[in-house]
Amino acid sequence: MPKKPKCPLIGQNGNIFNLMGIASKTLKRNGMSNDAKEMCDRITSSASYDEALSIIDEYVEITSADDEETEDFGMEMM
């Protein structure tokens, strides 16, 4: 699997469908649409919240929403 893209999930609404959507959009923005679909399929058939979070972690690098805003701000300045 290619390098995992950073995904700002820490500090977001913890509803698993919300987190799945954010992670899916991150994957798609990084040209990983097939991985996004695979991840969503695995999450919706998972047995628990913890298992679903572990699946998300396999596909994206989970970061803080605060870190992502800082990074975005820095990029806008360039």
C-alpha distances in whole Angstrom, upper triangle without the diagonal:
4,7,8,11,14,16,20,21,23,26,26,27,26,26,23,23,24,21,19,20,19,16,16,18,15,12,15,16,13,13,10,13,12,9,13,15,13,13,16,17,16,18,21,21,21,24,24,23,22,20,19,18,16,14,14,13,9,8,11,13,16,19,23,24,27,24,23,26,27,24,25,29,28,27,30,32,31
4,6,9,12,15,18,20,22,26,25,27,26,27,24,24,24,21,19,20,19,15,15,17,14,11,13,14,11,11,9,13,12,10,13,16,15,14,18,19,19,20,23,24,23,26,26,25,24,22,20,19,18,16,15,14,11,9,10,12,15,18,21,23,25,22,21,24,25,21,22,26,25,23,26,28,27
4,6,9,12,16,17,20,23,23,25,24,26,23,23,23,20,19,20,18,14,15,16,13,11,14,14,10,12,11,14,15,12,14,17,16,15,19,21,20,20,24,25,24,27,26,24,23,21,20,18,17,15,14,12,11,9,8,9,13,14,18,20,22,19,17,21,21,18,20,23,22,21,24,26,24
4,7,9,12,14,16,19,19,22,21,22,19,20,19,16,15,16,14,11,12,13,10,9,12,12,9,12,10,13,14,11,12,15,15,13,16,18,17,17,21,22,21,24,23,21,19,18,17,15,14,13,10,9,8,6,5,6,9,11,15,17,19,16,15,19,19,17,18,21,21,20,23,25,24
4,6,10,12,15,18,17,20,20,21,19,19,18,15,14,14,12,9,11,11,7,7,10,9,7,10,10,13,14,12,12,15,16,14,16,19,18,18,21,23,22,25,24,22,21,20,18,16,15,14,11,10,11,8,5,6,9,10,13,14,16,14,12,15,16,14,14,18,18,16,19,22,21
4,7,9,11,14,14,17,17,19,18,18,16,13,14,14,11,9,12,11,8,9,12,11,10,13,13,15,17,14,14,18,18,15,17,20,20,19,22,24,23,25,23,21,20,20,18,15,15,15,11,10,12,10,6,5,6,6,9,10,13,10,8,12,13,11,12,15,16,15,18,20,20
4,6,9,11,11,14,14,15,14,15,13,10,11,11,8,6,9,9,6,9,12,11,11,14,13,15,17,14,13,16,17,14,15,19,18,16,19,22,21,23,21,18,18,18,15,13,14,13,10,10,12,10,6,6,5,6,8,8,11,10,8,11,13,12,12,16,17,16,18,21,21
4,6,8,8,11,12,14,14,15,12,9,12,12,8,8,12,11,9,12,14,13,14,17,17,18,20,18,16,19,20,17,17,21,20,18,21,23,22,24,21,18,18,19,16,13,15,15,12,12,15,13,9,8,6,5,5,4,8,8,6,9,11,11,11,14,16,16,18,20,21
4,6,5,8,8,11,11,12,9,7,9,10,7,8,11,12,11,13,16,16,16,19,18,19,20,18,15,18,19,15,16,19,18,16,18,21,19,21,18,14,14,16,13,10,13,13,10,10,14,13,10,9,6,6,6,6,10,10,9,12,14,14,15,18,19,20,21,24,25
4,6,9,8,12,12,14,12,9,13,14,11,12,15,16,14,17,19,19,20,23,21,22,24,21,19,22,22,18,19,22,21,18,20,23,21,22,19,15,15,17,15,12,14,15,12,12,16,15,12,11,7,6,4,6,8,9,10,12,14,15,16,18,20,21,22,24,26
4,7,8,11,13,15,12,10,14,15,12,14,17,17,16,19,21,21,22,25,24,25,26,24,21,24,25,21,21,24,23,20,22,25,23,24,20,17,17,19,17,14,17,18,15,15,19,19,16,14,11,9,6,6,8,10,11,12,14,16,16,18,20,21,22,24,26
4,6,9,10,12,8,8,11,11,9,11,14,14,14,17,19,19,20,23,22,22,24,22,19,21,22,19,18,21,21,18,19,22,21,22,19,15,16,18,16,13,16,17,14,15,18,18,15,15,11,10,8,7,10,12,12,13,16,17,17,19,21,22,22,25,27
4,6,8,10,7,7,11,11,10,13,15,16,16,19,20,21,23,25,24,23,25,23,20,21,22,19,18,21,20,17,18,21,19,20,17,14,15,18,15,13,17,18,15,16,20,19,17,17,14,14,12,11,14,16,15,16,19,20,20,22,25,25,26,28,30
4,6,8,7,7,10,11,11,12,15,16,17,19,21,21,23,25,23,23,24,21,19,20,21,17,16,19,18,14,15,18,16,17,14,10,12,14,12,10,14,15,13,14,18,17,16,16,13,14,13,12,15,17,17,18,21,22,22,24,27,27,28,31,33
4,6,5,6,9,10,11,12,14,16,17,19,20,21,23,25,23,22,23,21,18,19,19,16,14,17,16,12,13,16,14,15,12,9,12,14,11,11,14,15,13,15,18,18,17,18,15,16,16,15,18,20,19,21,24,24,24,27,29,29,30,33,34
4,5,5,6,8,10,10,12,14,15,16,18,20,21,22,20,19,20,17,15,15,16,12,11,13,12,9,9,12,11,12,10,7,10,11,7,8,11,11,10,13,15,15,15,16,14,16,16,16,19,21,20,22,25,25,24,27,29,29,30,33,35
4,5,5,6,9,10,10,12,14,15,16,18,20,21,19,17,18,16,13,13,15,12,9,12,12,9,9,12,12,14,13,10,13,13,10,11,14,13,11,14,16,15,15,18,15,17,18,17,21,22,20,22,25,25,24,27,29,29,30,33,34
4,5,5,6,9,10,11,12,14,15,17,19,20,19,17,19,17,14,15,17,14,11,15,15,12,12,16,16,17,15,12,15,15,12,12,15,14,12,15,17,16,15,16,14,15,15,14,17,19,17,18,22,22,21,24,26,26,26,30,31
4,5,5,6,8,10,11,12,14,15,17,19,17,16,18,15,12,14,15,12,10,14,14,11,12,15,14,16,14,11,12,13,10,9,12,11,8,11,14,12,11,13,10,12,12,12,16,17,15,17,20,20,20,22,24,24,25,28,30
4,6,5,6,9,10,10,12,14,15,17,14,13,14,12,9,10,11,8,7,10,11,8,9,13,12,15,14,11,13,12,9,9,11,10,7,11,12,11,11,13,12,14,15,15,19,19,17,19,22,22,21,24,26,25,27,30,31
4,5,5,6,9,10,10,12,14,15,14,12,14,13,9,11,13,10,8,12,13,11,12,15,16,18,17,15,16,16,12,12,15,13,10,14,15,13,12,15,13,15,16,15,18,19,16,18,22,21,20,23,25,24,25,28,29
4,5,5,6,9,10,11,13,15,13,13,15,13,10,13,15,12,11,15,15,13,15,18,18,20,19,16,17,17,14,12,15,14,10,12,14,12,10,12,11,12,12,11,15,15,13,15,18,17,16,19,21,20,21,25,26
4,5,5,6,9,10,11,13,11,11,13,10,8,11,12,9,9,13,13,11,14,17,16,19,18,15,15,15,12,11,12,11,7,9,11,8,7,9,9,11,13,12,16,16,13,16,19,17,17,20,22,21,22,26,26
4,5,5,6,9,10,11,9,8,10,8,5,8,10,8,7,11,12,11,13,16,16,19,19,17,18,17,13,13,14,12,9,12,12,9,9,12,12,15,16,16,19,19,16,19,21,20,19,22,24,22,24,27,27
4,5,5,6,9,10,9,9,12,11,8,10,13,11,11,15,16,15,16,19,20,23,22,20,21,20,16,16,18,15,12,14,15,12,11,13,13,15,16,15,18,18,14,16,19,18,16,20,21,20,21,24,24
4,5,5,6,9,9,9,12,11,8,12,14,12,13,16,17,16,18,21,21,24,23,20,20,20,17,15,16,15,11,12,13,10,8,10,11,12,14,13,16,15,12,14,17,15,14,18,19,17,19,22,22
4,5,5,7,5,6,9,7,6,9,11,10,11,14,15,15,17,19,19,23,22,20,20,19,16,15,16,13,11,12,12,8,8,11,12,14,17,16,19,18,15,18,20,18,17,21,22,20,22,25,24
4,5,5,5,5,8,8,7,9,12,11,12,15,16,16,18,21,21,25,25,23,23,22,19,18,19,16,14,16,15,11,11,14,16,17,19,18,21,20,17,19,22,19,18,22,23,20,22,25,24
4,6,7,8,12,11,10,13,15,15,15,18,20,19,21,24,24,28,27,25,25,24,21,20,21,19,16,17,17,13,12,14,15,16,18,17,20,18,15,17,19,16,15,18,19,17,18,21,21
4,6,8,11,10,10,13,15,14,16,19,19,20,22,24,24,28,27,25,25,24,21,20,20,18,15,16,15,12,11,13,15,16,18,18,20,18,15,18,19,16,16,19,19,17,19,22,21
4,6,9,9,9,12,14,14,16,18,19,20,22,24,25,28,28,26,26,25,22,22,22,19,17,18,16,13,13,15,18,19,22,21,24,22,19,21,23,20,19,23,23,20,22,25,24
4,6,5,6,9,10,11,12,14,15,16,19,20,21,25,25,23,23,21,19,19,18,15,14,15,13,10,11,14,16,18,21,21,24,22,19,22,24,21,21,24,25,22,24,27,26
4,5,5,6,9,10,11,12,14,15,17,19,20,24,24,23,23,21,18,19,19,16,14,16,15,11,13,16,18,20,23,22,25,24,21,24,26,24,22,26,27,24,26,29,29
4,5,5,6,9,10,11,12,14,16,17,18,22,23,22,23,20,18,19,18,15,14,16,14,11,14,17,19,22,25,25,28,27,24,27,29,26,26,29,30,28,29,33,32
4,5,5,6,9,10,10,12,14,16,16,20,20,20,20,17,15,15,15,11,11,12,10,7,10,14,16,19,22,22,25,24,22,25,27,24,24,28,28,26,28,32,31
4,6,5,6,9,10,11,12,14,15,19,19,18,19,17,13,14,15,11,10,12,11,8,10,14,15,18,20,20,23,22,20,23,25,23,22,26,27,25,27,30,30
4,5,5,6,9,10,11,13,14,18,19,18,19,17,14,16,16,12,12,15,13,11,13,17,18,21,23,23,27,26,23,26,29,27,26,30,31,29,30,34,33
4,6,5,6,9,10,11,12,16,17,17,18,15,13,14,14,10,11,13,11,10,13,16,18,21,24,24,28,27,25,28,30,28,28,31,32,30,32,36,35
4,5,5,6,9,10,10,14,15,14,14,12,9,11,11,7,7,10,9,7,10,14,14,18,20,21,24,24,22,25,27,25,25,29,30,29,30,34,33
4,5,5,6,9,10,13,14,13,15,12,9,11,12,9,9,12,12,10,13,16,16,19,21,21,25,25,22,25,28,26,26,30,31,30,31,34,35
4,6,5,6,9,12,14,14,16,13,10,13,14,10,11,15,14,13,15,19,19,22,24,25,28,28,26,29,32,30,30,33,35,33,35,38,38
4,6,5,6,10,11,12,13,10,8,11,11,7,9,12,11,11,14,17,18,21,23,24,28,27,26,29,31,30,30,33,35,33,35,38,38
4,5,5,9,9,9,10,8,5,8,9,7,8,11,11,11,13,16,16,19,21,21,25,25,24,26,29,28,28,32,33,32,34,37,37
4,6,9,10,10,12,10,8,11,13,10,11,15,15,15,17,20,19,22,24,24,27,28,26,29,32,31,30,34,35,34,36,39,40
4,7,9,11,13,10,9,13,13,11,13,16,16,16,19,21,21,24,26,27,30,30,29,32,34,34,33,37,38,37,39,42,43
4,6,8,9,6,6,10,10,9,11,14,14,15,17,20,19,22,24,25,28,29,28,30,33,32,32,36,37,36,38,41,42
4,7,9,7,8,11,11,11,14,16,16,18,20,22,21,24,25,27,30,30,30,32,35,34,35,38,39,39,41,44,44
4,5,5,6,9,10,11,13,14,16,17,19,20,19,22,23,24,27,28,27,30,32,32,33,36,37,37,39,42,42
4,5,5,6,9,10,11,12,14,16,17,18,16,18,19,20,23,24,24,26,29,29,29,32,34,34,35,38,39
4,5,5,6,9,10,11,13,15,15,16,14,17,18,20,23,23,23,26,28,28,29,32,33,33,35,38,39
4,5,5,6,9,10,11,13,15,16,15,18,20,22,25,25,25,27,29,29,30,33,34,34,36,39,39
4,5,5,6,9,10,11,13,14,13,17,18,19,23,23,22,25,27,27,27,30,32,31,33,36,37
4,5,5,6,9,10,11,12,10,13,15,16,19,19,19,22,24,24,25,28,29,29,31,33,34
4,5,5,6,9,10,11,10,14,16,18,21,21,21,24,26,25,26,29,30,30,32,35,35
4,5,5,7,9,11,11,15,18,19,22,22,21,24,26,25,26,29,30,29,32,34,34
4,5,5,6,9,8,12,14,16,19,18,17,21,23,21,22,25,26,26,28,31,31
4,5,5,6,6,10,13,15,18,17,17,20,22,20,22,25,25,25,28,30,30
4,6,8,10,13,17,19,21,20,19,23,24,22,24,27,27,26,29,32,31
4,7,9,13,16,17,20,19,17,21,22,20,21,25,25,24,26,29,29
4,6,9,12,14,17,15,14,17,19,17,18,21,21,21,23,26,26
4,6,10,12,14,12,12,15,16,15,16,19,19,19,22,24,24
4,7,9,12,11,10,14,15,14,16,19,19,20,22,24,25
4,7,8,7,7,11,12,11,13,16,16,17,19,21,22
4,5,5,6,9,10,11,13,14,16,17,19,21,22
4,5,5,6,9,10,11,12,14,15,17,19,21
4,5,5,6,9,10,11,13,15,16,17,19
4,5,5,6,9,10,11,13,14,16,17
4,5,5,6,9,10,11,12,15,16
4,5,5,6,9,10,11,13,15
4,5,5,6,9,10,11,13
4,5,5,6,9,10,11
4,5,5,6,9,10
4,5,5,7,9
4,5,5,7
4,5,5
4,5
4
